[in-house]
Amino acid sequence: MMTRWRAGILIFDDVEVLDFAGPYEVLSRARTEPGVASRRSDEHAPFQVFTVARSREPVRAVGGLQVIPDHGFADAPAIDLLVVPGGFGTRTLLDDAEVCGWIGRTAAAARMVASVCTGSLLLAKVGLLRGKRATTHWGALELLGSIDPTIRVEQGGRFVDDGVLTSAGISAGIDLALALVERVAGKPAADETAHYMEYRR
């Protein structure tokens, strides 16, 4: 049995729902043993998935959905895979020293870092995309390049993997999360997870 990766997904006010819920679904439903029955326990789960926010106070996502974070910054466990989603709330966080500091420290200790949609703006702000290829939601491609002009901004693809993984907008986070499953647990596990979800890779 492989050691489970601790996958921490950052959430914040005005986070895009599918940006965090899509990867949460993929990573939490991934199994190294195929079939429906394997989902009834965590025995074959390659990831332990949890949400992290500034505090454990409820977060209000885009559209009004309220989510209670599993952990605040102060009590979050060590994170192997950091996922930073997007949403309108990222614009405010670009000037938030506490959140940007947490992202930078957590990313430095993580084994893998990924963003969904405009979460890449926060990765750019803390210098994690310097000199790398990256993407984001089509409506924020210029903004991504303006935050750090050394980033080679790509458009048209579902995600970009240049050491740090970044995805295009919203639903593309599912494709990115399946790629993360493939990197950690292998292509058969990723393909089978997509099949379980009835999602076409």
C-alpha positions in Angstrom: 0.0 0.0 0.0 1.4 3.4 -1.1 1.8 6.2 1.5 -1.1 8.6 1.1 -0.4 12.1 -0.1 -1.9 14.9 2.0 -3.7 17.1 -0.5 -4.6 20.5 0.9 -7.0 22.7 -1.0 -7.0 26.4 -0.2 -10.5 28.0 0.1 -11.5 31.6 0.7 -14.4 34.0 0.3 -15.5 34.3 -3.4 -13.7 31.1 -4.3 -15.2 29.5 -7.5 -17.1 26.4 -6.4 -16.0 24.0 -9.1 -12.4 25.2 -8.9 -12.1 23.6 -5.5 -14.9 21.0 -5.6 -13.8 19.5 -8.9 -10.3 18.6 -7.7 -11.7 17.6 -4.3 -14.1 15.1 -6.0 -11.3 13.7 -8.2 -8.6 13.4 -5.5 -11.0 12.1 -2.9 -12.6 9.5 -5.2 -9.3 8.3 -6.7 -8.4 4.7 -5.9 -5.6 2.3 -6.9 -8.1 -0.6 -6.8 -10.8 -0.3 -9.5 -14.5 -0.6 -9.0 -17.3 1.0 -7.0 -16.7 -1.1 -3.9 -13.2 0.3 -3.4 -14.8 3.8 -2.9 -16.5 2.5 0.3 -13.3 2.8 2.3 -10.0 4.7 2.1 -7.9 1.6 2.0 -6.9 2.1 -1.6 -7.0 6.0 -1.6 -3.8 7.6 -2.8 -4.8 11.0 -1.3 -6.1 12.3 2.0 -7.9 15.4 1.0 -8.9 18.4 3.1 -9.6 22.1 2.8 -7.7 24.9 4.4 -8.6 28.6 5.0 -7.3 31.5 7.0 -9.5 30.3 9.9 -12.1 27.7 10.4 -14.9 30.2 10.1 -17.3 29.5 7.2 -16.2 30.6 3.7 -18.8 32.0 1.3 -18.0 30.8 -2.2 -19.1 32.4 -5.5 -22.9 31.9 -5.8 -23.4 32.0 -2.0 -22.4 28.4 -1.1 -21.1 28.3 2.5 -18.3 25.9 3.3 -16.7 25.1 6.6 -12.9 24.6 6.2 -11.4 21.5 7.7 -8.4 23.5 8.9 -7.2 27.0 9.5 -3.7 28.1 8.7 -2.7 27.6 12.4 -3.8 24.0 12.6 -3.3 22.6 9.1 -1.3 19.5 8.8 1.8 19.2 6.5 0.7 19.3 2.9 2.3 17.2 0.1 0.1 18.5 -2.7 -1.1 22.1 -2.5 -4.1 23.1 -4.7 -4.9 26.8 -5.1 -8.3 27.4 -6.8 -9.5 30.7 -8.4 -12.5 32.9 -8.3 -13.2 36.6 -7.9 -11.7 36.4 -4.4 -8.2 35.9 -5.7 -8.0 39.6 -6.7 -8.4 40.7 -3.1 -5.8 38.1 -1.9 -3.1 39.4 -4.2 -2.6 42.2 -1.6 -3.1 39.9 1.4 0.3 39.3 3.0 -1.0 36.6 5.4 -2.5 34.4 2.6 0.4 35.0 0.2 2.9 34.2 2.9 1.0 31.0 3.8 1.0 29.9 0.1 4.7 30.6 -0.3 5.7 28.7 2.9 3.3 25.8 2.2 4.5 25.5 -1.4 8.1 25.5 -0.4 7.5 22.4 1.8 5.1 20.6 -0.5 6.0 17.9 -3.0 3.7 19.3 -5.7 1.9 22.6 -6.3 -1.1 23.2 -8.6 -3.6 26.0 -9.3 -7.0 26.0 -10.9 -8.3 29.0 -13.0 -7.2 32.3 -11.4 -5.5 30.6 -8.5 -2.4 31.0 -10.8 -2.5 34.7 -10.1 -1.6 33.9 -6.4 1.1 31.5 -7.4 2.5 34.2 -9.7 2.3 36.8 -7.0 4.5 34.8 -4.6 7.0 34.0 -7.4 6.2 30.3 -7.9 5.7 30.7 -11.7 8.8 32.8 -12.4 10.2 31.8 -15.8 7.7 29.0 -16.2 4.9 28.2 -18.7 1.5 28.7 -17.1 -2.1 29.3 -17.9 -5.3 30.6 -16.2 -8.9 31.4 -17.1 -9.1 33.1 -20.5 -10.4 36.3 -18.9 -7.2 36.7 -16.8 -4.4 35.7 -19.2 -3.2 39.3 -19.5 -3.4 39.9 -15.8 -1.3 36.8 -15.2 1.4 38.1 -17.5 1.3 41.5 -15.9 1.9 40.2 -12.4 5.1 38.5 -13.5 6.3 39.3 -17.1 8.8 36.3 -16.9 5.8 33.9 -17.1 5.2 32.4 -20.6 1.5 32.5 -20.6 -0.2 29.8 -22.7 -3.8 29.7 -23.8 -6.0 27.1 -25.4 -5.0 24.0 -23.4 -6.7 22.5 -20.4 -3.6 22.7 -18.2 0.1 23.3 -18.3 2.7 21.3 -16.4 6.0 23.1 -16.0 7.0 21.8 -12.6 4.1 23.7 -11.1 0.8 22.7 -12.7 -1.7 25.4 -13.7 -5.1 24.9 -15.3 -7.4 27.0 -17.5 -10.8 28.0 -16.1 -13.2 26.3 -13.7 -14.0 22.9 -15.3 -10.4 22.5 -16.5 -9.5 21.8 -12.8 -11.0 18.3 -13.2 -8.5 17.6 -16.0 -5.7 19.0 -13.9 -6.7 16.9 -10.9 -6.9 13.7 -13.0 -3.3 14.6 -14.2 -2.3 14.8 -10.6 -3.8 11.4 -9.9 -1.8 10.0 -12.9 1.4 11.5 -11.6 1.0 10.1 -8.1 -0.8 6.8 -8.7 -0.4 6.0 -12.4 -2.4 6.3 -15.6 -4.6 3.3 -14.9 -5.8 4.9 -11.6 -6.5 8.2 -13.3 -8.4 6.6 -16.2 -10.4 4.5 -13.8 -11.2 7.5 -11.6 -12.5 9.3 -14.7 -14.6 6.3 -15.6 -16.0 6.1 -12.1 -17.0 9.8 -12.4 -18.3 9.3 -15.9 -16.0 12.0 -17.1 -14.3 12.0 -20.5 -10.6 12.7 -20.2 
